[in-house]
């Protein structure tokens, strides 16, 4: 699945419309729609970050090498927003280290 397909799949799974996701993520609804339709490729890191946060997944969810059903199992309602962001960043770090062959 490409980025747009993953985005649409997860948005629908969460029961959100494009406009609802736009409000929740502060990403323009037309940008979300164009991403989902494949009219816009390669979103900015900031856009991916906002959408990931709004959908409750780590940034790595949208990585091409991940399966679409790998949804953030590490989301914990007891963590503050900052603590959860630290967890997400650590997971992204571990994934990048593995891809670079620095860990197995």
PyMOL commands that set and color helices and strands:
alter all, ss='L'
color gray80, all
select helices_A, chain A and resi 3-13+18-25+29-37+45-55+59-62+81-99
alter helices_A, ss='H'
color red, helices_A
deselect
rebuild
show_as cartoon
